[in-house]
């Protein structure tokens, strides 16, 4: 059984379907991620995407995530 790690990715999407995502190990809040956002035009919505991802020693595979609205 391969080891996995839980990741959180901040996602911003606008009404045109354009999106921007950002994340790193220490990104725990929207306040920390805000410097990278506000680049999309129009009304936007923000979500956290969380997923269990295999560590690098495992074979790459598709990862299923779930969204948490910010």
HELIX and SHEET records of a PDB file:
HELIX    1   1 UNK A   30  UNK A   33  1                                   4    
HELIX    2   2 UNK A   34  UNK A   36  5                                   3    
SHEET    1   A 4 UNK A  19  UNK A  22  0                                        
SHEET    2   A 4 UNK A   4  UNK A  14 -1                                        
SHEET    3   A 4 UNK A  44  UNK A  54 -1                                        
SHEET    4   A 4 UNK A  65  UNK A  69 -1                                        
END                                                                             
